[in-house]
């Protein structure tokens, strides 16, 4: 994170981590690399990775959390008659072609324009605009490609039936050089083969097929076993979202929800996102649970004790908050530690504890953070229900689903039946593997996930907690509207 709102990563670190992990895995398993049928990817999305003709990043990739390009966004589309801060004419044009619009300062389109304006010498070296897995594909194969889901997340992809191409008119409208846009491929396509150089660095065999794969928003639902129309899954890890499979694109510009392109033609993900979910729980651990100010001369973590029954500090925290009554005595936390996207877009929004009293303890505050995450997930779930029908049974995946306390809390707060699966943190990789199976002809479609991904645990809503959670949820939804001006006054962005 940078002081001016920037958030960057290191492309070489991605590649080096991939190389070391691959070599370690092959070594530990004793795998004959010639028996590997293919390489595929599941990665984070909406990063801006600009590369030169050799596939080398010309600058550090800009994360989806980067908020520096607010000025560029306003200069481009905030004029005349506006809806959600976007000029009506531009909004309509974008909605017609993509059934969505770039309304967030965190979208890669504005990062592209920021680099062009603020780093002209760097921009002159740009050959292609890639995303994370596309950069890794390029390192593996030397090919400059982008799968449909990644292309769609640029808001420059014409998703209308019979199109499926980069939109020349949108590129012109936003001021994007089409020569920077790579060839579009399917997630199931073999997009290239491992080069000799890449094979040596990875410890694999030259010529191994490399598949397109997909972004996390595309593949996690598949890995969760949600592949049929109407299936809803909730993901909670660093960020969080609600995704429902639909058969035609739908958009809710007011709530910032769009039917994004899925891994297969004819299927879309009605996608609502929050920026920080599990990241809030991590923040709690670092700033509330640990002795950050060194008040104690000697500290021993509970998990380091020989008598400890806990595998991690998160397990201990879950056990502690399980003893706190639902509703936390009226304490509410807003999980907007890095702004928010849905059901309101505001990079200035922030987290807060509301209704603290003398009798409020740390355990209540910690539980309030998890409840706040679940309140926001419910808010997005109910926002989706305004345009489509979400499922009454929901697959819950990601690191958040490892906690039984969180799973039950989500069931109680949403009033839905919650199901979890095995290896919940790895469902993205499972989804990528399933798509590679489709691409290689081993599976007919991603629908096979429905049979292969078994339910591990089920959580039913507890009626006894409903009244308390419903009351707190109504207050939770009002906290943003009550403080939007305060957020803006305190947190200048872009």
N, C-alpha and C positions, 0 to 999 in steps of 0.2 A: 504494500500500500504506500502511496506517495502523498505528501502533504497537500498537493493541489487537486486531490480527488482522483488521481491516477491509480491504476492497479495493473501491474505488469508481471509477466512470468518469463522464464528463460527457456527458449526452444531447445537449446543444447541439453539442458537438464532433463527435458522430456525424453529425448533420444537416448541419452546416456543411461537413464533409469530403465528404459525399455531394454536396452542392450544387456545391462547387468542382470536384470531380473530374468530375462530369457535364458541367458547362459546358466544362471543359478538353477532355474527350473529344469532345464535339460540335463544338467549335471546330477541333480538330486534324483530325478526319475529314471535316468539312464536311457532316455528316449533316443531311438535312431532317427536323426533329423530327416532322413530320406523317406520316412513313413508319415511325415506330417503332410496332411492334405491341403493345408492352406493357413494363411494368417489373416486375421480380421480384427476389427477394432470396435470398442465402445468408448466414447470420450466425451468430455465436456464440450459445450457448444457456445456459439456466438462470441468466440475470441477473434481478434483480428491478427492474422499471421501474414505479413507481407514478405514475399521472398523474391530473390533475383533469379536470373536465368539458370543458375546452378542449383536452385532450390534452397539457397541459404537465406535465413531470415535477415532482412536489412535493418531490423530493429527488434527490440524485445516485444513479444506478442502482448497485445492489450487484452486484459481479462474482461469478461462480461460485467465485472463490477466497476470498471473504469467509468468515471463520471465527468471527465474533462471537457466533453464536447457539447455542453449545453448551449454555448454561444453559436456554434455551427448549426445546431439543430434549429434554434430560434431564427437565425438569419435565413435559413432555407425554407421553412414551412410555417412560421408563426407570423402571418400577415393577413390582412383582409378579414373576411368573415371566417371564423374558426369554429371547429368542433374538437374538443379535447386538445386544444392547443395547436391544431393542424389546420392549415388553410383548406376550406371546403373543397375547392377544385382538386387540389392535390390528394386529399383524403378519398374523394370519390374515385379518382383515377386508380389509386392504389387498391382500394377495395374491390373494384371491378376485376382487376387482373390477379390479385393475390388473396382476396377475401381477408385481408389484414392490412395493417399500416404500421410504419415505424413511428411509434409515439413515445419511445423511451430513450433518454439520453444514453442509456447503456447499450443500445443496439449497435452492431458493428458498422453500420452505414455511417454513423456520425463519427466514429473513431477514424474511419477511412478519410473523411473530410477534414478531421482535425490534423491528421498527419500531413495531408496535402497542404494545408494552410500554415501549419507551425513548423514543419520539418521538410521544406521543399527539396533540399538536397537528398534527403533520404527517399522522398517520394519519387524522385527521378530515377532511382535505381529499381523501383518496383516492377517486377515482371508479372506476378500473379498474386491474387488475394485468396488465401486459404484459411481453413479453420484447423483445429488441433489435429484431428485424425488425418485430414488431408495433407497436413505438413508431414506427418509420420509416414503416410503412404508415399509421399514424394521422396522421403529419405530412403524408403525401402525399394522403390521401383524407378525413380527418376521421372515419374509421370505426374503431370499437373491436372488433377481431377477434383471434382466435388460431388458428393452424392446428393440426391434430390432433397433430402431433409436438411442438409447443411445449406444448400442453395436457397431453399425457402426461407431459412432463418436470416438471410440478408435482406429480405423484403424486396428483392429485385427479380424474383422468379415468377413467371407467369404460370399459375397453377390451373388455369382454365382447361376444361376438357379439350383434348386435342392439341394442347400447347406443350407445356412442360419444357419451356426454354427460358433463357434469360430474356427479360423484357427490354427491348431497345428504347421504348418510350419512357419507361421508368428510370432507366439509367440516364437518359437525357434530362429528365425532370430533376433528378437528384444530383446531377453532375458527376456521374461515375464513368470512367473510361472502360468500355466493354472489353478492351484488349487485356484488362487485368483479371477478367473472369475466366475460370478454367472450364474444361469440358465437363458436362453433367453426366453422371453415371447412376445406375441403380444401386441400392444397398447390397443387393445379392450378386452384382457383377464381379467377375474377376477383372480388376482394374489394372493389373500389371503383374510382373514376376520379380522375385527378389534378385537384385543385382549382385554381382560378385563382391563388391565392396561392402554392401549392406549385410550380405550373408556372413562375411568374415567378422563384422562388428557384432552381429547378433549371435553368432555361433550356430547358424542354421545352414541349410543347403541352398546353393544358388539355384534360381529358377522356381522356387516354391511359389505357388499361386498366392496372390494377395487380393482379398475381397474388399469391397467398398466399406462394409460395416455400417455403423450408424452412430448418431449422437445419443447421449444418455436419455434425452427426452423421447427418442424414438424407440430405443431398445429395452429400457427398463420395464415398460409395460408388457412387452413380449416375454421377457424373462420372468415376469410375475405370473404369466399364464393368462393375461388379459388380451385376447386377440379377436374376440367376437364383438359384433356391433352391440353397443350398450354396456360393455364391461368397463368398470371404473376401478382405477387403482390410485392409491395415495403413496407418495414417496416422501420420506423425511430423512435427510442426511444434512450436508452442509446447507443446501437450499431445500425447498419443499415444493410440491405441486400436487394438483389433482388432475388426472387425465382420464378421459372417457373416449372410447372408440366410437366414431360416427361414420356414416357412409356418404355424407356430403358436407362440404365446408360451411361452417356457421361462424359468425363473428358477433361479439358483443363489445362494441367500441367503448361503451360507458364503463364496463367492468374490466376492460383490457383482457378479454379472453378470445382466442382464435382457434379455428380448426386447422391445425398445422399438418403439413404433409407427413404421412406415415411411411413405413418401410415398403408397403405394397400398394399398388394402384387400387383406387377405390376405397381406401381406408384412411381416415384422418384421426388425429388426436385433438379432441377439444381440451385445450391446455390452459390451466390457470396456475400461475407461479407466484411464490413468495421468495424473497431473496435470502433470508436467513431463517432456517428452522433449527436443525441440529446444531448449527453454529451458535445459536443462543445458549444451548445447554453447555457447549464447550466454554463459552464466555462465563457462564455461571461457575463452572469448575475453576477457571483461572482467577476469577475476581471475587467470588464469594466463598468458595469452599477452601481453597488454598490460602495460606497465611501470606498474602502478598506484601504486607508491610513489615514482615519480620518481627511481629510482636512477641514471638516465642523464641527463646534462646536455642531451644532444641526441638526439632519436629520429626516425627516418625509417621509416615503415611500408613493409614490403616491397612492398605494392601501389602505393605512390606512386613507386617507382623507375621510371625510363624503361625500364630493362632487364627489368622484371618481366613474367612470363608469366601472372600470376594476375589474375583479374578481381575477386576479393574475398579478404578475409582468411580466410574459410571455405574457399575453394579451396586456399589455402596450407596451412591446418591439415590439410586432408584429405590433401594431398600428403605432409606431414611424417609423419602417423601411418601412411600406407601402407607406410612403411619399417620400422615396428615389428612385431615378430613377434606373431601371434595369441596372446592370453592375457596379454600385457603383463608377462611375467615373474611372473605370479601376482597382480598388482595388480587389485583389483576395486573398482568404484565403484557406489554405490547411488543411483539417480536420483530420490530422493524429496525434492526441494528445497522442496516446498510440501505435505508430507504425501502421502498416497496413497489411492486408492479401490479398486483391484482388483489382485491377488486378496485383499487385506486393506484394510479401511477404518481409517485412522489419521491424523488431521490432525497428530499430533505426530511422525510418522515424518520422518526427515531424511536428507540425503545424507551419504555418508562414503567416504573412500578406505581400503580395507582391505589390509593386507599390504605396506605401504611398507617399503623397505629402503635401505641406503646406496647401492646401485647403481641405485636407481630414478631415472629422469630425467623431465623434464617431458613429453617426447614420449610416454612410456609412460602417464603420468597422463592426458594428453589422449585417447589412444586408449582407455584404460580407461573414460572417460566414455561414449564411443560404444558400447563393448561392453556397459556396464551398461544403457544404454537398450535395446539389442537383447536382453539377457538378460531384462529385464522384459517386453518384448514377447513373447518365447518363453513366459515364465511365463503370461501371459494367454492366449496361443494354446493352450497345453496345458490350461489351466483350462477353456477353452471346449470342448475335446475330451472333457471329462468328461460333458457333457450332450448335445452335438451332434457332428456330423462337420464339421470345417473342411476347406477344400480344400488339396490338395497344392501347387497353384500359387496364389500369392498376388500380388495387385496391391498394389504399394507406392507410396504417394503422399504429397504434402506436401513441405515444404522439405527434409526429410531425404533424400528420394529423388533430390535433385539431385546428391548425392555418390555416385560409383560405388564408392568405398571403403565407404561405409555400406551400399549395396545388396548388395555381395558379403559383407560382414560379416553382414548379416541372413540371407542365404541359408545361410552357413556355420553360424551359431548355431542357426537354426531347423531346418535340414536340409530346407528347402522350396525349390522353384523360385520365384524372385522375378521379377516382371514390372513394368516401369515404363512410363508413358505420357508423351506430350508435354504440355507446359504443366502439369506436375504440381502446381505451387502454385496453379493456378487451377481445379482439378477441381470445387470447390464451385460456382463460377460456371457451369461447364459443366453441372453437374447442375441448377442452377436454370433455365438456359435450356432444357434438355430438358423439364423439367416445364411450363414456360410453353408449349412447343410442344404438349405433350399437352393443356393447358388450352385452347389456341386451336384445337385440332383438326388441327394440322399433323402430329402424330404420334399413333399409336394408344395407345402406352404407353411407359413408361420403358425397356422392353426394347430399344428402338431403340438405346440406348447401347451394347449389346453389339456392334452392327455398326459404329457410328460411331467408337468409341474404340479406336484401334489401339495395339498393343503397340509400344513403341519399343526397349526393351532387355530382355534376359533374362539372369539370373544363376543359375547352377547351383551347388549346394553343393560345396565342396572337401573331399573325404574326408580329406585330410591334416590339416585343422584340427579335425576332429571330436573326437578324444580330449581335446585341450586345452580346447576350449570346453565339452564335456560336464562335465569335471572342475570348471571354474570355475563353471559354471551351478549345480551341486549345492551349492557353497559359497555362491554368491550367494543362493539361496533360504533358506539357514539364517541369514543375517545379520540379517533382521528379527526372527525369533523369539528370537535371541540377545540382541537389544538393545531389545526392545519396552519393558521396564521402564526402561531408561536414557533412551530417548526421552521417556517420560512424565515422568520426574523432571526432565529439562532443559527440556522444551518444553510449558509449560502453554498450553492453547488454549481459547478460548471463555469 
